[in-house]
Amino acid sequence: METQPLIDKPLKGELSALYRAEGRHYHNLAHIEAMLALAGDYRASLSDPEAVETAIWFHDAIYDSRAKDNEARSAALAREKLAGRTDPERLGRIAAMIVATATHELPSLQRLGDEHFIGDAALFLDMDLSILGAAPEVFDAYEQAVRREYGWVEEAMWRAGRAAVLKTLLARPHIYHTEEFRQRCEPQARRNMARSIAALEP
């Protein structure tokens, strides 16, 4: 008996419509496609590539720049749409990966057990932040797109808030969880963010 794919064509269509919503300048379908391409590059390193691809599809499905619970709501949507398509444990892991994008930290995932899953979650989180280590002009376009998503925030508040987010990431011993992304992205990410902070602060 052939098992049903976690994400079939109708569900991809439904999610794509969410990512095409007005006001999504960075957290859109292009972001999902870029992450799916990275998941393809690292497929051999993933123990459950289909679960990671599913987490990618759902992780920004709910995105409201004024809300603080987008990740939790996106995870809830995944649980609702994927119910019956896989076992509860695997679904729990997909939801945990989505929720982890709120902080991009791994420890809360440890309770879900095996190291294979932790490895998948680490790569998934690193793929999501790979834009930070992009070429300077690509990083700058990303920053401008995020600013447009927060167009309702007045400039002084935006500058202070954005600088604080970047400083928090920069203060970590490593921005990325995996050796692959530390080599691929970390030095450039640190240069990009330091440059951005200098521009944001008066």
ChimeraX attribute file (.defattr): number of C-alpha atoms within 10 A of each C-alpha:
attribute: neighborCount
match mode: 1-to-1
recipient: residues
	/A:1	3
	/A:2	4
	/A:3	7
	/A:4	10
	/A:5	12
	/A:6	17
	/A:7	19
	/A:8	9
	/A:9	9
	/A:10	9
	/A:11	14
	/A:12	14
	/A:13	12
	/A:14	11
	/A:15	18
	/A:16	17
	/A:17	13
	/A:18	18
	/A:19	25
	/A:20	14
	/A:21	13
	/A:22	9
	/A:23	17
	/A:24	19
	/A:25	20
	/A:26	19
	/A:27	22
	/A:28	20
	/A:29	21
	/A:30	13
	/A:31	18
	/A:32	22
	/A:33	13
	/A:34	16
	/A:35	23
	/A:36	20
	/A:37	14
	/A:38	18
	/A:39	22
	/A:40	14
	/A:41	10
	/A:42	16
	/A:43	17
	/A:44	10
	/A:45	14
	/A:46	19
	/A:47	15
	/A:48	14
	/A:49	17
	/A:50	16
	/A:51	23
	/A:52	26
	/A:53	23
	/A:54	21
	/A:55	25
	/A:56	25
	/A:57	25
	/A:58	29
	/A:59	29
	/A:60	24
	/A:61	27
	/A:62	21
	/A:63	22
	/A:64	15
	/A:65	16
	/A:66	11
	/A:67	9
	/A:68	11
	/A:69	14
	/A:70	21
	/A:71	25
	/A:72	19
	/A:73	20
	/A:74	22
	/A:75	26
	/A:76	17
	/A:77	17
	/A:78	22
	/A:79	18
	/A:80	10
	/A:81	14
	/A:82	19
	/A:83	13
	/A:84	12
	/A:85	14
	/A:86	14
	/A:87	10
	/A:88	13
	/A:89	10
	/A:90	13
	/A:91	22
	/A:92	15
	/A:93	21
	/A:94	26
	/A:95	25
	/A:96	20
	/A:97	30
	/A:98	31
	/A:99	24
	/A:100	22
	/A:101	21
	/A:102	14
	/A:103	10
	/A:104	21
	/A:105	17
	/A:106	17
	/A:107	9
	/A:108	11
	/A:109	18
	/A:110	11
	/A:111	8
	/A:112	13
	/A:113	10
	/A:114	10
	/A:115	11
	/A:116	13
	/A:117	22
	/A:118	20
	/A:119	16
	/A:120	24
	/A:121	29
	/A:122	21
	/A:123	24
	/A:124	30
	/A:125	23
	/A:126	24
	/A:127	20
	/A:128	18
	/A:129	19
	/A:130	22
	/A:131	20
	/A:132	25
	/A:133	22
	/A:134	18
	/A:135	13
	/A:136	17
	/A:137	10
	/A:138	13
	/A:139	20
	/A:140	18
	/A:141	12
	/A:142	18
	/A:143	17
	/A:144	14
	/A:145	17
	/A:146	17
	/A:147	18
	/A:148	15
	/A:149	20
	/A:150	18
	/A:151	13
	/A:152	11
	/A:153	15
	/A:154	9
	/A:155	13
	/A:156	11
	/A:157	10
	/A:158	16
	/A:159	18
	/A:160	14
	/A:161	14
	/A:162	17
	/A:163	19
	/A:164	14
	/A:165	12
	/A:166	17
	/A:167	14
	/A:168	10
	/A:169	17
	/A:170	16
	/A:171	10
	/A:172	9
	/A:173	7
	/A:174	13
	/A:175	24
	/A:176	25
	/A:177	18
	/A:178	18
	/A:179	12
	/A:180	13
	/A:181	19
	/A:182	18
	/A:183	11
	/A:184	15
	/A:185	21
	/A:186	20
	/A:187	14
	/A:188	18
	/A:189	25
	/A:190	19
	/A:191	14
	/A:192	20
	/A:193	22
	/A:194	16
	/A:195	13
	/A:196	18
	/A:197	18
	/A:198	10
	/A:199	11
	/A:200	17
	/A:201	11
	/A:202	8
